[in-house]
């Protein structure tokens, strides 16, 4: 029914693994001292690197790397 690309499957595996590790580590840039997500912003209790933005960018980079690695541009 659906034909999943190998690059897409590998991206999902790496992406979910990275999301899990990053969430369990709870880096202080993305989480406050009560282990809650920080909001996006430039104020004292906000961050420029929220969890949702970091994992989105990492997912795009992983997929781009896997596609470029195999020279499968089209």
N, CA and C atoms as a LAMMPS dump frame, in Angstrom:
ITEM: TIMESTEP
0
ITEM: NUMBER OF ATOMS
222
ITEM: BOX BOUNDS ff ff ff
-5.0000000000000000e+02 5.0000000000000000e+02
-5.0000000000000000e+02 5.0000000000000000e+02
-5.0000000000000000e+02 5.0000000000000000e+02
ITEM: ATOMS id mol type element x y z
1 1 1 N 0.819 -1.186 0
2 1 2 C 0 0 0
3 1 3 C 0.868 1.257 0
4 2 1 N 1.733 1.401 0.991
5 2 2 C 2.658 2.529 1.032
6 2 3 C 4.065 2.018 0.797
7 3 1 N 4.824 2.775 0.033
8 3 2 C 6.211 2.419 -0.23
9 3 3 C 7.098 3.44 0.471
10 4 1 N 7.661 3.045 1.619
11 4 2 C 8.495 3.948 2.39
12 4 3 C 9.935 3.883 1.889
13 5 1 N 10.515 5.055 1.689
14 5 2 C 11.9 5.17 1.274
15 5 3 C 12.81 4.745 2.43
16 6 1 N 13.919 4.1 2.112
17 6 2 C 14.856 3.656 3.155
18 6 3 C 15.406 4.854 3.935
19 7 1 N 15.637 5.967 3.243
20 7 2 C 16.127 7.169 3.922
21 7 3 C 15.118 7.697 4.934
22 8 1 N 13.862 7.619 4.591
23 8 2 C 12.82 8.087 5.504
24 8 3 C 12.727 7.209 6.746
25 9 1 N 12.827 5.915 6.571
26 9 2 C 12.77 4.99 7.707
27 9 3 C 13.972 5.201 8.63
28 10 1 N 15.167 5.344 8.049
29 10 2 C 16.365 5.582 8.855
30 10 3 C 16.28 6.929 9.576
31 11 1 N 15.741 7.926 8.906
32 11 2 C 15.565 9.236 9.53
33 11 3 C 14.643 9.136 10.724
34 12 1 N 13.541 8.426 10.589
35 12 2 C 12.601 8.276 11.704
36 12 3 C 13.236 7.557 12.884
37 13 1 N 14.038 6.551 12.614
38 13 2 C 14.698 5.813 13.69
39 13 3 C 15.68 6.717 14.434
40 14 1 N 16.554 7.408 13.685
41 14 2 C 17.514 8.316 14.316
42 14 3 C 16.816 9.479 15.016
43 15 1 N 15.76 10.012 14.387
44 15 2 C 15.017 11.15 14.935
45 15 3 C 14.365 10.781 16.27
46 16 1 N 13.688 9.66 16.309
47 16 2 C 13.037 9.242 17.549
48 16 3 C 14.059 8.935 18.64
49 17 1 N 15.179 8.333 18.258
50 17 2 C 16.247 8.083 19.227
51 17 3 C 16.827 9.376 19.774
52 18 1 N 17.069 10.353 18.899
53 18 2 C 17.603 11.638 19.334
54 18 3 C 16.602 12.361 20.238
55 19 1 N 15.325 12.328 19.865
56 19 2 C 14.288 12.974 20.687
57 19 3 C 14.252 12.359 22.086
58 20 1 N 14.332 11.049 22.168
59 20 2 C 14.301 10.36 23.456
60 20 3 C 15.5 10.733 24.323
61 21 1 N 16.698 10.686 23.721
62 21 2 C 17.915 11.005 24.474
63 21 3 C 17.904 12.454 24.94
64 22 1 N 17.513 13.365 24.067
65 22 2 C 17.485 14.773 24.427
66 22 3 C 16.453 15.049 25.523
67 23 1 N 15.305 14.387 25.442
68 23 2 C 14.27 14.576 26.458
69 23 3 C 14.707 13.991 27.81
70 24 1 N 15.364 12.853 27.801
71 24 2 C 15.801 12.247 29.054
72 24 3 C 16.961 13.018 29.683
73 25 1 N 17.795 13.633 28.847
74 25 2 C 18.927 14.411 29.362
75 25 3 C 18.437 15.714 30
76 26 1 N 17.377 16.32 29.453
77 26 2 C 16.773 17.57 29.946
78 26 3 C 17.818 18.663 30.119
79 27 1 N 18.392 19.062 29.003
80 27 2 C 19.419 20.106 28.999
81 27 3 C 18.847 21.418 29.545
82 28 1 N 19.581 22.119 30.406
83 28 2 C 19.077 23.356 31.029
84 28 3 C 18.753 24.474 30.041
85 29 1 N 19.266 24.404 28.828
86 29 2 C 18.912 25.424 27.839
87 29 3 C 17.448 25.287 27.439
88 30 1 N 16.92 24.071 27.426
89 30 2 C 15.558 23.82 26.962
90 30 3 C 14.554 23.577 28.08
91 31 1 N 15.034 23.259 29.279
92 31 2 C 14.146 22.918 30.39
93 31 3 C 14.461 23.791 31.592
94 32 1 N 13.428 24.106 32.378
95 32 2 C 13.662 24.874 33.599
96 32 3 C 14.015 23.924 34.745
97 33 1 N 14.181 24.481 35.946
98 33 2 C 14.615 23.643 37.072
99 33 3 C 13.545 22.666 37.554
100 34 1 N 12.285 22.87 37.134
101 34 2 C 11.198 21.933 37.461
102 34 3 C 10.983 20.91 36.352
103 35 1 N 11.909 20.825 35.406
104 35 2 C 11.853 19.906 34.257
105 35 3 C 10.676 20.162 33.334
106 36 1 N 10.248 21.407 33.238
107 36 2 C 9.227 21.817 32.277
108 36 3 C 9.909 22.463 31.086
109 37 1 N 9.24 22.405 29.934
110 37 2 C 9.796 23.042 28.745
111 37 3 C 9.837 24.55 28.933
112 38 1 N 10.919 25.166 28.465
113 38 2 C 10.983 26.621 28.444
114 38 3 C 10.281 27.117 27.188
115 39 1 N 9.693 28.299 27.279
116 39 2 C 9.03 28.907 26.132
117 39 3 C 10.053 29.571 25.226
118 40 1 N 9.669 29.743 23.97
119 40 2 C 10.519 30.42 23.008
120 40 3 C 10.479 31.914 23.261
121 41 1 N 11.643 32.549 23.376
122 41 2 C 11.699 33.99 23.576
123 41 3 C 13.068 34.43 24.032
124 42 1 N 13.158 35.722 24.342
125 42 2 C 14.44 36.305 24.726
126 42 3 C 14.446 36.81 26.164
127 43 1 N 13.402 36.567 26.906
128 43 2 C 13.358 36.999 28.303
129 43 3 C 14.153 36.055 29.191
130 44 1 N 14.2 36.369 30.485
131 44 2 C 15.035 35.613 31.417
132 44 3 C 14.679 34.123 31.496
133 45 1 N 13.413 33.789 31.57
134 45 2 C 13.004 32.385 31.719
135 45 3 C 12.585 31.755 30.393
136 46 1 N 13.039 32.319 29.288
137 46 2 C 12.724 31.784 27.97
138 46 3 C 14.03 31.398 27.263
139 47 1 N 13.898 30.731 26.135
140 47 2 C 15.076 30.255 25.418
141 47 3 C 14.933 30.475 23.925
142 48 1 N 16.058 30.597 23.26
143 48 2 C 16.075 30.703 21.804
144 48 3 C 16.1 29.303 21.181
145 49 1 N 16.412 28.296 21.984
146 49 2 C 16.513 26.907 21.518
147 49 3 C 15.484 26.026 22.221
148 50 1 N 14.195 26.186 21.925
149 50 2 C 13.208 25.303 22.552
150 50 3 C 13.313 23.886 21.979
151 51 1 N 12.8 22.95 22.726
152 51 2 C 12.882 21.531 22.358
153 51 3 C 12.3 21.285 20.967
154 52 1 N 11.122 21.829 20.696
155 52 2 C 10.452 21.583 19.414
156 52 3 C 11.26 22.117 18.237
157 53 1 N 11.947 23.23 18.41
158 53 2 C 12.746 23.798 17.322
159 53 3 C 14.006 22.969 17.08
160 54 1 N 14.645 22.539 18.141
161 54 2 C 15.884 21.755 18.021
162 54 3 C 15.61 20.417 17.344
163 55 1 N 14.555 19.712 17.758
164 55 2 C 14.306 18.404 17.153
165 55 3 C 13.833 18.522 15.705
166 56 1 N 13.149 19.619 15.361
167 56 2 C 12.743 19.829 13.973
168 56 3 C 13.962 20.047 13.086
169 57 1 N 14.871 20.896 13.513
170 57 2 C 16.077 21.175 12.734
171 57 3 C 16.951 19.927 12.628
172 58 1 N 17.096 19.187 13.716
173 58 2 C 17.9 17.955 13.677
174 58 3 C 17.272 16.937 12.729
175 59 1 N 15.96 16.795 12.737
176 59 2 C 15.291 15.872 11.821
177 59 3 C 15.524 16.239 10.365
178 60 1 N 15.461 17.512 10.056
179 60 2 C 15.716 17.957 8.685
180 60 3 C 17.166 17.707 8.27
181 61 1 N 18.095 17.968 9.177
182 61 2 C 19.504 17.721 8.871
183 61 3 C 19.786 16.229 8.693
184 62 1 N 19.181 15.383 9.504
185 62 2 C 19.398 13.935 9.365
186 62 3 C 18.909 13.468 8.002
187 63 1 N 17.707 13.87 7.619
188 63 2 C 17.156 13.447 6.334
189 63 3 C 18.003 13.986 5.181
190 64 1 N 18.398 15.258 5.264
191 64 2 C 19.226 15.852 4.211
192 64 3 C 20.553 15.113 4.09
193 65 1 N 21.173 14.792 5.218
194 65 2 C 22.441 14.061 5.188
195 65 3 C 22.266 12.69 4.532
196 66 1 N 21.219 11.964 4.88
197 66 2 C 21.024 10.631 4.317
198 66 3 C 20.755 10.678 2.811
199 67 1 N 20.044 11.695 2.356
200 67 2 C 19.773 11.819 0.929
201 67 3 C 21.044 12.201 0.179
202 68 1 N 21.814 13.145 0.721
203 68 2 C 23.041 13.584 0.048
204 68 3 C 24.096 12.482 0.065
205 69 1 N 24.136 11.707 1.138
206 69 2 C 25.119 10.633 1.255
207 69 3 C 24.994 9.629 0.111
208 70 1 N 23.781 9.305 -0.275
209 70 2 C 23.561 8.331 -1.333
210 70 3 C 23.433 8.97 -2.711
211 71 1 N 23.571 10.288 -2.779
212 71 2 C 23.468 11.034 -4.043
213 71 3 C 22.142 10.739 -4.734
214 72 1 N 21.069 10.705 -3.95
215 72 2 C 19.726 10.438 -4.462
216 72 3 C 18.917 11.729 -4.384
217 73 1 N 19.314 12.72 -5.181
218 73 2 C 18.735 14.055 -5.068
219 73 3 C 17.331 14.145 -5.632
220 74 1 N 16.991 13.382 -6.623
221 74 2 C 15.669 13.506 -7.247
222 74 3 C 14.821 12.304 -6.965
